[in-house]
Amino acid sequence: MRGGRKVDAGQVAALKMEKLLAGYRRFRASGWPGQRRLFESLASDGQRPQALVVGCVDSRVDPGVIFDAAPGQMLTVRNVANLVPPYAPDVAYHGTSAALEFGVRVLGVSHLVVLGHGLCGGVRALLEGAPENARDFVGPWMSMAESARVRAMRCAAQSERQQLAEQEVIKISLANLMTFPWIAESVAAGTLALHGTWFCIGTGTLAILQPDGSFVPTLPDGEPDRAPPR
């Protein structure tokens, strides 16, 4: 009800779309003038991004915002739980793999970053089972991270299982990246580096995967270190 009047579904959808269009108008009025030359250059000269980020579809975890990237600096591919499937060049549809091929083989990015995060709904579905309305695709998709669920369930503290599984999923994605022959070859040649990162939504902290398998927060100089809870 709005002002005592019933609003139908079509009106609600139109109102939501109007919010998006209002955002575009703000961009056109205040954002576009300052970035016009950048966009014109990207249009005429093409893009030369240095990194490709595999992130989650979660609306709270925008790679462009987290890494403060300008247009043209970074490719992003987002899916549920920032998962990378194993290399499988068959007749099925492979959106994430296609993006990797484009970024690595066509554009020649020098960094691949897997960006996981706290409070991930996909990982929660992995641990607790996908809800009934997310079993056509989310459930089967998350099954490729079964080893993360198994390891997390061995954790004695239930409160720690979610974060442990989120970080294990990042490691699974990194391992699957190395099943792509042209990624493995580029890494061996030193022209491509892989990175695992985990973002805490509540504190804005980014943790970096270390060679020993731990995740260590990275913070600007002078900012106090706070262990990310989620």
C-alpha positions, 0 to 999 in steps of 0.5 A, spaced: 500 500 500 502 507 498 498 512 501 492 508 502 492 505 495 494 499 492 500 499 488 501 493 483 507 489 481 508 493 475 508 499 478 513 497 484 518 494 478 517 501 475 519 505 481 525 500 482 527 501 475 526 509 476 531 508 482 537 505 477 535 511 472 536 516 477 543 513 478 545 514 471 542 521 471 547 522 477 553 519 473 551 523 467 551 529 471 557 529 476 561 523 474 561 523 466 564 530 465 570 528 470 571 522 466 569 523 459 576 523 456 578 517 460 572 513 457 573 517 450 580 514 450 578 507 452 573 507 446 578 509 441 584 505 444 581 499 447 582 496 454 588 494 457 587 491 464 592 489 468 588 484 473 582 480 472 578 479 479 573 473 480 568 475 485 562 473 488 555 476 485 553 479 492 551 486 492 555 488 498 562 486 495 564 490 489 571 489 486 571 495 483 569 499 490 574 495 494 580 496 489 578 503 488 579 501 480 578 506 475 574 504 468 579 500 464 583 498 469 580 491 471 576 485 469 571 482 473 567 476 473 562 474 478 558 468 480 555 465 486 561 464 491 567 466 487 568 459 484 572 457 478 570 450 475 576 446 473 578 446 466 573 443 461 573 445 454 566 441 452 559 443 449 556 446 455 556 453 457 562 456 461 561 463 463 567 464 468 571 459 464 570 464 457 571 470 461 578 467 464 580 465 457 578 472 454 582 476 460 588 471 460 589 469 452 586 475 449 587 481 453 594 478 457 592 480 464 598 479 469 594 478 475 588 473 477 585 475 483 580 470 487 576 475 491 572 471 497 568 474 503 564 474 509 557 472 510 557 469 503 550 466 502 553 461 497 557 458 502 552 458 507 548 454 502 554 449 501 554 448 509 547 448 510 544 445 504 541 450 499 534 453 500 528 450 496 528 456 491 535 455 489 536 448 488 536 448 480 543 451 479 546 454 486 546 447 489 549 443 484 554 449 483 556 449 490 557 442 490 564 443 486 566 446 493 564 439 497 571 439 500 571 445 503 564 443 506 568 437 509 574 440 512 569 446 515 565 441 518 571 438 522 572 444 525 570 444 533 567 451 533 561 452 529 561 459 529 568 458 525 565 454 520 563 459 515 569 463 515 573 457 514 569 454 508 569 461 505 577 461 505 577 454 503 573 456 497 578 461 495 583 455 495 579 451 491 578 456 486 586 457 485 587 450 485 582 450 479 585 455 475 591 451 475 588 446 471 587 451 465 593 449 461 594 456 458 594 459 466 599 454 468 603 455 463 603 463 464 604 462 471 610 458 470 613 463 465 612 468 470 607 472 466 601 471 470 600 471 478 595 468 482 592 471 488 587 469 494 583 475 498 578 475 503 574 481 504 570 482 511 564 486 509 563 489 517 570 492 517 572 493 510 578 489 512 582 485 506 586 479 508 591 476 503 592 468 502 599 467 504 604 461 502 602 457 508 595 457 507 593 462 512 590 469 511 593 475 513 589 482 513 592 488 509 591 495 512 593 502 510 599 504 514 597 507 521 590 504 521 590 499 527 589 492 526 582 489 527 581 481 526 575 481 521 570 477 525 566 476 518 
